[in-house]
Amino acid sequence: MSIDHPAVVAACSVAFDITHSAPLRFCLVGKRALLVVMHHVVCDASSLSILAQQLHASHAAIRAARFSGDVDV
């Protein structure tokens, strides 16, 4: 997937209005890609690191549950 993928272009083309909506958007693109679009006001190196760690931990937990048969994902 590239930055010129139609779903990526569409998600990035919508302006943020932080007075009326969250400054962070998530979009599932296809079956394997999670697109994260965020306003610069919520994006710094520390925040990105924490977000990446939490997404990784959540993905690992879902995969472990699915493969152990504990959860129907």
ABEGO torsion letter per residue (X at the ends): XBAABAAAAAAAABBBBAAABBABBBBBBEAABBBBBBBAAABBAAAAAAAAAAAAAAAAAAAAAAAAGABBX
